[in-house]
Amino acid sequence: MVVVLTCGGVAYAVDQREDDARNRPKVSVGPTSPPNQSNKPPSKTAAAVAARRQAVDTVLLRRAKAVRDGNERLFLADVDPADTKLRQEQRTLFANLVEIGFTEVGYSQAEERFDQAAVREHGSSTYLVRILMRYQIPKVDHDPVTTELGYTFVSRGGRWVITDDRDLDDELGPTAHREPWDLGRIEVRRGPRVLAIVEKGDTDRAKAIVAEANEALTQVAAYWPRRWRGSVLIAALDDTEVRDARFADEDVESAASAGSTFTSLPGQDTADGTVGGAYIVVNPKERDRIDEILLSHEITHVATADLGGYEPLWLAEGAAEYVSWRGIEAVSGPGEVAKWEQEVIDQALPGLVALPSDLGFYQSNTDVYGVSWLAVRFLVREIGLAAVEDLYEDLARHGTDQGNRDRILLTRTGYTEATLWISLKDYRPQR
């Protein structure tokens, strides 16, 4: 039997996004009046705060310009000249950013944060601020997307310099300061619709990833032919924590994970944010086993990421498994697929009492991937692939709660999740 290691899922799924939004520090916004409407001059404190903000904005503008222009000296101009280690890290970061080749990049201040330990370390002028990095990678990002950073500034000799970029990491979102370019020197390999990121010097692996991804893109177009002509970013680094992928635990069997990118972050404009797409992160322990079957699963997630993200996980993972197993069928024949189908029916279905739920999906000891695949395979046979694709898109955009999910599912298929499960339990495939 062909063994396929599938991903840890649509990383940052709906329930996770809601949890993160609930746990995000609340910013109280009360009525405000226009500043300094009286004839009184601003206080010294207010003037100092305004001057600091303007100075930091200028630093951020310089950093963005430096990346666009490929000017390392300008990029380092506002980094603490006394911190040799930080400056070397920033040189590496700059080289990575230039190698990525953004069509757009910019930095802006969000809100000030406070950390007493940072003040003790850096001094009384310490200014910690959450930074929004907005960027666009050509062909990969259809629209500019946003990630988070945290910068620590101090006043030195009458000017503000960056003295740390890690103090706020624990307070930010799951991808913050864990993008591939943040984690050591990288190498980029491009294909027509692929951007592979590996460790510097790992050129052969990058070439292999691009070749396998090209095959996987062909499979996705053949077996999930939604009109998606985007490109895919694949990071295969020697790091167990990249973006929101976490591969450090010994019991993590996921070979890869497709994690969302956001045009607006969760909690920024809305609780869930706005998904712009997804990047693929490969488990470093599985880098030698990357093939088109694994990547076709992940690319299916990428191809559907921008639809909204409200589809149930059984449908998201089932669709990705459907595509990858169609690829296996093309290579090994229908017998291999029929064998796994029977294993799911005999061994996995009895371990559940309903379709796999979003809650605890990735922690389940039951073969929830297999059951999800079986449900999608069943629906494709019942109503056809095009109708299942339409169902997916409708649920991804509008399946915000169980009521909406059942309404959409019933309208488009004649089933609710409960009745679909009953039919699946009684399903005996004809061969």
N, C-alpha and C positions, 0 to 999 in steps of 0.2 A: 504493500500500500504506500502511496505517496504521502509523506508527512509534511504538512504545511504549518509553519509557525506563523500565526496571524498576529495582528497588532493588538496593543492594549486598547484600541478603540478610537472612537472620535474623541480625542483628548479634549478636556475642558467641555464635557457634555452639558446638557441643559441643567441637570440637577447640581452639577459642580459650579456652573456659572451663577446659579441662584444662591448657593451657599456662600460663594466668594462675595457676591454683592451684599448679602446680609451681613457678612463679617467685616466688610470694608468700613473703616472709620467714617462716621457720619460727620458731615460738615454742615453746621447750622447756618442758615442764611436768613437773616432778619431784614426788616426794612432799613434802608440806608438813605442818607440824604447826600446830596452832592457835596463834595469836599470844599471846605473853606468858603462857604457862601458869605460869611461875614467879612469885615475889613481886616480882621486879625491875621497876621502872618502865620503860616503853619508852624507848629511847635518844632523844636529842634529834633525831637524823636521822629516825628512824621517826616520831616525833611530828610533825615538820615535814612529812614526806611525807603523812601522814594528814590534817593540817590543810589542806595544799594541795589534796589531792583533794576534800575536803569543800567547800572554797571554790570550786573550779572546778565541781563538781556544782551548787552553788547558782547560779553564773553561768548554767549551761546551763538550769537550771529557769526562771530569770528570762527567758531568751531565748524559750523555748517559750511561756511565759505571755504575753509581749509580743506574739507573733504571734497567739495565740488571741484576745487582748483588743484587738488593733489599737492597741497602745500603743508608739509610736515612741520616746518618751523612755525607757521601760524597756528597750527593745531596745538603745539606744545607751549605757545607763548603765554597761556594763562594757567599752566600747570605748575604747581609749587616747585620752584627751582631747587629747593633744598631736599626734595624727596626723590632720590635717584631711582628707587624701586618703582614708584608710581610713574615716573617719566618713561621708564623702559616699558612698562605695561601699556602706557598710552601710545608709545611708538608702535607697538604690536597692534593695538586696536586700530590706529590710523592706517597701517598697512593693510589690515583686513578690510576696512571700510572702503578703501580705494580699490582693492581687488574685487569686491562685490560689484562696484560700479553703479551706484544708485542714480536713477534719473531725477530723484528728488530726495532731499534730506534736510531736516530742520530740527531745532531743539527749542522748547519753550518751557517757562516756569509754570508749574501747577500751584501747589500750596507749600507753605513752609512747614517743616516738621521740627520737633525738638527731641534731643537725646542728651541726657546729662552726661553719659559716658563720653560722648563725642566732644562735648564742651570741655570736660576735664582733659581730654587728650589734645585738643587743638587750640584751646584758649577761649577767652570771653567773647571774641568777635565771631565765633563759629556760627555759620548760617547753613542749615540743612534744608534742601528744597527738593521736592519731587519734580522730576523732569519728564516731559513727554517728548519722545523722539518720534518724529513722523517721517516716514521714508517710503520710497517706492523702488522696487527692484525691477528692471526692465523685463518684460514678458511674463515675469512671475506674478507680480502684484497688479491686478487689473486697476485698482485704485490705491492711493496712498494709504498706508496702514500705520498704526501707532503702537509703540511699546513704551515701557517705563524704565527710568533710571533714577538714581538718587545721587545728588552731588553734595559734597561738603565744601563750602567756601570759607576762607578766612581772609581777613584784611591784613595785607603785608605791605608796608611801605606806601600806604595810601592807595593801594589797588587791591581788588579782590581776585584771589587765585584759587584754583581747585586743589584741595589737599587730600581728598578721599572720594571714592566713588562706590564704596561698599557699605557705608554706615546704615543706609536705609534698606538694604536688600531684603531683610526679613519682614519689612512692612509693606512690600510692594506685591504686585500680582505674580502669578506662577511663571510667567515668561520673562519677568524683569531681570535684566542684567544676566540672562542666561541664553541670549541669542548666540548662534554659532560664532559670530565675530567677536564675542566677549570672552571666549574661552581658550585663547592661545592662538598661535599663528596657524592660519588656514591656507588651503589651496583650493581654487575654484576651477571646475571643469564644466564647460558649457556644451550642450547639444542644441538642436533646433528648438526643442521644447523642454529641456532639462537643464537644471543648474545643480551640479553636485558639489558639495563642500566636504573636504577631508582635511586631515592633518597635513601640514606643509611637508612635501616630499612623498606623500602617499599617492603618487600620480597614477600608478597602474590600477589601484582600486577605483579611483575617480573615473578612469576610462571604462572600467568594467561596469560601474554603476550607470553611466550614461547609456551604454549599450543595452543593459538589461531594462532600463527605464524606457528606452525607445520601443522595445518589444512589448512592455507592459502597456504603454500608451496605445499601441495597436490593439491589444486585447480589450482594453476598456472601451475603445471606440467601437469594437465589434460586438461586445456583449452587454454594454450599457450605453447605448448610442444616443444619450442625451446630447444636445448641442453644446458641447464643451470643447473649446479649442485652446484652453489655457496651457500654461507651462507649470512644471513642478520643481520645487526646491527639495533636495534630499541631502540631509546632513548625516554623515557617517563618521563621527569623531570618537576619539578614545576618551570619552567622558560619559558618566552614567546619568548626568543631569543636564539636559540640553532643552531649552525652552520649558514646556510643562511636562516633558517626558522624564520619568523617574525609573531608572533601571538598576538601582543600587541593591535592592533586596535580592537575596539568593533565590527566592521562590518566584521571582518575576520571570515568566516564560515568554513574554511578548518579544517578538523579533523587531518590531518597529511600532511607531505611534504617529498618527496624523493629528497635529495640534493646530488649533484655530489661530488665524491672525485677525485683527480687529481694526476696522476703520474708525470706530470709536470704542473705547475700552468699557468693559462692564463697570457700571457705576458712574461713568463719565456723562453720558447723555441719557441713557436708560439703564435699568438694572442689569439687563443681559448684554448690553453693548450691541454693536453691529459687526457681524462676522464678514470679513473680506475674502477669506480663503483659508488655506491650510498649508503647513510645511510638514514634511516627513522627517522624522528623526529615527535613526536605526540604532538598536541596542548594540553597544560596542562588542558584546560577546557573540553577536550574530553577523558581524560585518562580512565574514568570509562566506556566508551562505545567502547572500542577497541574490535573488533571481527574479525573473519576470512574474512568477506566480505571486510571490510576496508583494512585489511592487504593484501588481495590478490591483490587489486588495487595497493597498494604501492610496493609490491614485484614484480609485473609486471614491474614497472619502474626500480627497482633494477636489474632485470634479463635482461633488455635491455640497461642498462646505458652505458656499455662499448662498444657498437656498434659504437659510434661516436657522437651522439647527434644532428645530422642535420635533423632528421625527423621533419615534420611539427607537431605542437602541437596538431592539431585535430587528427592526427594519434597516437601520443603518449598517449594522454588522452583517445581517443576512444578505443585503445587496452586495456588499464588498466580497463576501464569501461566494456568492453566486457567480460573480465575475471571475474570481480566481479559480473556482472549480470548473467553470466552462473552459478555461485555459488548460487545466489538467486533462479534461475530457478530450480536448483537441490533440493532446500529446499521447495520452495513455488509453484512450478509448472509453466508451460508456461503461464498461465493466468496472473500472476503478471507481467511478462516481456511484454506480449502483451499490457497490460494496459498502461505501461509506454511508450512503443513504440508509441502508438496512441497519448498519451499526447505530446510527442516530435513533432510528425507530425502536430498536431492541434495547438499547442501553441508556440513551440520554432522555428520551421522552418519559419513561417511567419515573425519572428522578424529579420531575416538575409537576406542578398542579395547574400551571397557567403559562402563557408566553413569558419569556424572561422579562423581568421588570427592569427599569432603569436603575433603581436603587440596588446596589450590590452586584450589578451585572458583571463587572470585571473581577469581583472577588468570589464568584460562584465556583463551587467544586464540580458542578454539572457542566456538560458540554453545551453551554449556552450558544456558542458560535454555531455548532452543528444544528441545534434546534432552530436558531434564527435563519440559517441557510435553508433548512427544510421548509420553514414557513414561506419564505420568498419563492423557493422552487415550486411549492404548491400553488401559490398565487399566480405565478407565471403560467403554469399549466392551466389554471382555471380561467384567467382573464387576458393573458397575453403580456408580453414584456412591455409594450408601449403603455398599456394601462397601468402596470405596476410602476413604471417611471413617473407617470402622471400622479399616481397615488403618493409616491415618495415626495414629489415636489409640493403637493398640497399639504401633506402632513408637516414637511420641513418648514413651511411658511406659516401654517395656521394651527398646528397641533399643540397648542400651548397648555392644554390640560386634557384630562381623560375624556371629558364630555366632547370636546372638539375632535379628539382622536377617533372616538367611536362614531361620531357623526360623519366624519370624512370617510372613514373606513367603510361604514355601512352604505353610504351613498355611492362609493366607487366600486365596491366589491360585493355588497350584499352581506358582509360579515361585520360583527363587532370583534374586538379582541377576544372576548369570551367565546363567541361562537366559532371564530377561526380556530381557537385552541381545541374545541370539541371536534371540529372536522379534522384537524391535524392528528388528534389522538386516534381517530378511526381511519386514517389514511393508509391505504395499501396500494403502493405504486404498481402499475401494470408494466411488465417488462417483456 
